[in-house]
């Protein structure tokens, strides 16, 4: 095909024209897999930093009971629910990711789509499961396209910004808008797009809030479009478009199109088996493989060296500090690697409370982790990574990680996915196993669901929803 100068009409025509029946079986299966994963992570996110205060602010934005805050069950206007649930999905650094695009699309998309579905249901116009799956799959493609077409170093927080574009595409598809109106609704989104990497550098909770800002904006973008308030149309490659401003004018539209034509991008999503930056997972995987092969413990280790691509060195090669904020610790490769060896795993509790975050044994080992940038020319490659452990005995062991655990080429099994779901589910006070089982069964058969909004009944503790199981 001739590569369009402005790819947005091509993208949106694809969104509008692709129905559930056009999705291959693997895309449907992967959509269900990552829906289960994301709902679990979102429920666990009720343990996120400062959530009560964040909800307090969100509730001050206006009265209404259109949609539900997961786990806690409070009813708020749809934009507020989208904001809070997006924060809950991303706050633990546990949500799925597309590695090549360097972004987490589900946090922004699913939070906005579910809030929209609840509002539609309340108005008597429910969204069915087949339409829901098609909208989610196609919106993931829109978001991932932005990441895969970008060729320069990531400068803004792409999960928030690109995720918002995908969310609007999903909402416009479900609303039945024509392609031209969806394009202009995406223009509305571009005017509200936000998300910088400074919170990532400093370990600020604003990182997850930025995902929420874009989910909330997606609802507003649709609402404006429904009222005939439409934004600009050339918002990707225009003079002041997304690629020129947010991606430093470095992009390859043809590559992005080829990637979408090769796969529905929902098929190329990676799990995050550990609640830390995905860029730290290669080190965890490498250390797991080396420990399994050679039987050493944390006390046997003299030093660890990780040779990594540039984005890994730039974003998680930060120095270990003695009193890290939770988000800083999750995004510090040295701290995460040491946590794995000291505790034998990396899980949510390792980033909560002073006992874990200030653990002297962990910090002593973290200080002996060295991150070296390799000569990989790609600005987005997360692998290969070479992990080398030198023991106090003088022995040296090394492994090259080509695809970290959770990558589609090294995926979690169904059982492992469900194990992660249950660990997340049970972190939320009052969430009952029977509701979790029903949620899994509902997602597995979502094609037959007449009203997707009914899922939210299962995402509330019984005391919040008034239901009994």
N, C-alpha and C positions, 0 to 999 in steps of 0.2 A: 504494500500500500504506500501511497505518497504520505510522507510524514507531515502532519498539519503544523503550521506555524503556531497556532493556538490549539493545544490539545484538549481544552476543556469541553468543547462540543462533542468531540469523539468520546471522551470519558462519560459524559452525561447521557449521550445516546445509548451507550452500552449499558448504563445503569437502568435506564427506562425500558430498554428492549429485552433485558434478561429476566426471565421468570424462573420460578423454582424448577420447572421441568427441564430447563437448560443446564442446571447444575449437575456435574458428574457426581457419582456416588461418593467418591472420595472427598469432594468438597463438602457435601452434606455431612458426612461422618466427621470431618475435621471441625465443621461449624459446631456440631453438637459437643464434640470434645472440649472445645475452647469456651463454649457457653457454660458448661458445667464448671470448668476451671475458673472462669471469671466470676460467676455467681458465688462460688466458694470463697474466692479471694475477697470479693466485695463485702461479704458477710463478716469475714475475719477483720476487715478494715474498720469495723466498729471499735477496734482497739487502737486505732490510729491516733497519732499525737494531736492533742488539743481538740478532739472531735466535738465535745460538748460545746465548746466556745465557738467552733466553726458553725455548728448547727444553730446556735443562738443568733449569730449574725444572719445566716440564711433565712431564718424564720422572721427576721425583722424586715425582709424585703417585701412582704405583703402577705395578706391573709388568703387562705384557700386550702382545699383538701384534694387537689387533683391527683397527687402522686405520693408515693411512699418512700421514706428513708429506710433503707434495708437494715435489718436486725432490730433497730430501735422501734420502727413502726410509726414514727411521727408522720402525719399527713401535712403536706405543704404544696404550694403551687409547683407546677411541672418544672419550671426553670430552676427552682431551689432544690428540688429532688435530684435533678440531673447534676447539679453542682456538687451536692454532698455525696451522692453515690459514686461519682467519678473520683472524688477525693478518696473515698473508702477503697475503691478498686486499686488505686495506685499508691496509697500511702505506705503500704508495707513492702513496696518494691517486689511484688510477687506476681504481677500480671504478665500475661503472655506477650511475646515480642516477635517482630519480623526482623531478623538480624541484618539482612542485606539493606533494608530501608532504615535501620536504626530507629525504630519507633514501636510504641505499644498502642495499636489502634483501638483495641477493645474497650479500654477505660473510658475514652471520650464517647465512642459510638454507642456502646451498650447502655450506658447511663442515660444518654439523651433519648435513645430509642425506647427504652422501657418507660421513662417518664411520659413520653409522647403517647405510647400505647395505653397507659393508664388514663390519660386525659381523654383519648379517643373513646375508650370503653365507657367512661363516666358519661360521655355525651351520647352514648348509644350507637357508636360506630366502631365496633371492635376490630382489631387487627388479627387475622388468623395466622397460624404457624407457618404455612407455606410462604405467604407474603413476607412474613417476618424474616425467615431464613434467607430468602432472596435479597431482601434489603440489606441485611447484615453482611452477607457475602460480597455484594457489590460495593457497599460502602468501605469495606476493608480494602478492596481493589483501588478505590479512589485515593485513600490515605497512603497506601503502600506505593502507588505510582509516584506521589510527590517525593517520597524518600528515594526510590530507585532511580528516578530521573535526575536527582541531585548528585553532582559529581564532586563537589568541593567538600571541605571539612564542615561538619555540623556546627552551626553558629547559634541557632535558637533551639528551644526545646521542642523538637519535632513531634513527639507524641501528643503534645497539646495542640500545636498549630495544625499539623496535617490531620490529626484525628478529628478536629472540628470540621474540616472540609468534608471528610467522609461521613460524619454524622448528619450534616445538612443534606447530602445526597440521599442518605437512607430515609430521612424524614420526608423529603420531597417525593421520593418514589412511593412511600406509603400513603402520602397525601393525594397521590394521583396527579401531581403537577406535570405539565408538559416540560420538555427538555429546556426550552428557552427560559421558562420561569425558574426552574431549578438552577440554571446557570446564574441567573440574577440573584437568587437566594444565596448561592455560594458567594456572590459579590457582597451581599449583606454580611456574611460571615467574615470575609476578608477584612472588612472595616473594623471588626471586633477581635481579630486574631491576636493572640498574645502567647508569651512563653519564652523566657530567656534561660540561659544556662547558668546564670549567677547563683540561683538557689541550689543548683546541682553542686557547684563549686563549694558553697558554704554549708551544705547539708541542711538547708532550710525547708520546713514543711510547705513553703510556698510552691515547691516543685509539684507536688500533687494537687495543690489548689489551682495551679495553672491549667491542669487537665480539666478541672471543674469549671473554670472560667469559660473554656471553649465549649464544653458540653452545654452549659447554660446559654451561651451565645447561639448555639445551634437552634435551640428552641425559639429564641428571639428572632433569629434569621428567618425561620419558617413563618413565624407569626407576622412579621413585616411583609413577607412575600404574599401571604394570603390576603393581606389588606392592600395589595398593589404597590407597596413600597419596595422598590427593587434596586439592587446595587449595580455596580459596574459589571461588565461581562468578561473583560480580558484580564482576569486577575491572576493568571499563572505566568504568562509570558509577556504581558504588557510592559510599557516603559517603567512603571512602578509596581509591577506585579510580584507575586510571591517568589518566583525563582530569582528575580533580579535583586530583591531587597533581602529576603530571608535566607536565600541560599547563595549569596555573594556572586550572583550572575554566572554561576557554573551549573550547567544542566545539560542533559542529553535526552530530549523527548523521545527520540527513536528507541533508545534503550528501554525507557520506561514502558513504551507500547509493546515492545517485543516481550518483555517480562510478563505483562498481563495476557498477551496472546498465548504464551507458553503454559501458564498455570493460572487458575484462580488463586489469588494470593493467600486465601485462607488455608490452602493446602501447604503453604510454606511457613506457617507460624511455628515458633518455638515455645515450648513450655519454659517457665522459670522454676526449676525444682527447688531453688533456694531463694529466700526473701532478701536478696541483695542485688546490686546492679548486675545485669546480664553479662557485662564485661568482666566481672569477677568469676564467672562460672567456669571458664576455661582452666583457671588455676585450681579451683576446687576439684574439677574432674581429673586434672592431671595428678594432683596430690592423692586423690582416691585411688587412681590406677597404680601409682608408685607404692603407696602404702600396702595395697592388696598384694602386689608382686613381691615386696621386699620386707614387709612386716615390721617397719620401724614405728616408733611413737614420737610424739611431740618432743619428749625429753631427749631423744636420740639426735635431733636435728641441730646442726650447726648453722646452716643458712639455706635460703631458698632463692632461686633466681628465676624470674619469669620473663622470657623474651616474647614480646607482644606487638601486634600492629599499632599504628600510631593512635587510633581512636581510643584504644584500651589504655595506652600510656597517658594520653592527654586527660581522659575523664576519670580514671580510677587509679592511676599511678601516683596518687597524692600521698604525702607523708602521713605516717601514723602519728596521732597526737594523744596525749595522756587522758584527756577528758572529752572524747568526741560526742557530738550530738548524734542521736540515733541515725539520722539520714547520712551524716558524714561517715559514720562507721560502715554502713551498708555499701558505701561507694568508695571505700578504701581497700584496694586489693590486698595490701599487707595485713590489715586487721581481719578481713574475711578469711584469708588463707590460714592465718594463725588460729582463728576461731575453729575452723574445720579440724585442724590437727589437735588442738587442745580438747575440744569437746566431742570429736568424732562425727560431727554433723554441723549444719548451719540451719538454724530455724528462727522463728519469730522471737523466741524468748532471749536469744543471744544479743538482741538489740534493744532490750527493755531493761531499764533500771541500772543504777550505778554499779551493782555487783558484777554485772556482765560487761558493761561498757568501760569500766575502769580496772578490769581483772588484770593484775600485774603479770601473770603468767602469759596471758594472751598478748599483752603489749610487749613483753620481753621478746617473744618469738616474732611478732610483727616487725620489730625494729631490725630483724635480720632477714627481711624479705626485700629483695632488690628487683625493681621493674626496669627492664631495658627495652627501648623501642627498637624493633627490627627494621628492615629495609623494605617492607611491604609498601608499595606505592599507593594502595587504595586508601581513600579517606574514610571508608565505612566498614572495611573488613574487620571482623572480630576474631577470626582465626586465619591460619594456624597459630597456636601458641606453644612455645617450648617451655616446659617446667622442669627445672633441675633442682634436686635436693642433695645437699652435701651433709653427710652425717658426721657426728663427732668422732667416729671411728676412722674417718678419712675417706670412706666409700662415697662414691657419687653415682646418683641414678637420675636418668633423664627420660622424658617422654614428650612426644609431639602430639598435641590435641588438634585434630583436623575439624571435628564437629563435636562441640561440647554437649554433654548430657542434656537432653531436652530439645536439641535441634531436630528438624524433620528427618535428617539422615542418621540420627542417634536418639530416637524419640522415647518418651515415656510410654509404657504399655498402658492398656486400659486399666489394669489393676493399680499401676503406679499413679495414674491420673486420679483415680478414685481415692487412693490413699491420701494424696495431697488434698483433695476436696474435703475429706472427713477431718483431717487435721485442721484445716481452715474453719470448717463449719463448727467444730466443737470449741473453738476459741471464743465464740460469741456466747455470752451468757444467755441461757434459756432456750437456745435453739435445740429442738428435739430431733433425734435420729429419724423418727418416722416422717417428719417433714422433709428431711434431707433425702430419704429414700424416695419419697413422692416427687421431689424436684428432679432427681436423676431420671426417674421413669418418665416424667413429663417431657423433659428435654429429649430423651431417647425417642419418644413418639410425637415430637412437636408438630409434625406434619398434620396430625389429626386434631390439634388444639384449635378451638374456634375463637378463643379470646386470649391472646398472649398475656394480657394484663393480669389474668388469674394467677400467673406465676408468682406475683408479688405477695399473694396470700401466704405463700410458703417461705418467704424471705423475712418474716417477722416472728419474733418470739411469741408464744401463746399469750403471755400477759399483755403484749402490745396489741395484738390483733383481736383478742377476745375469742379466738377459736380454741377448740380442744381437739387433741389428737388421741 
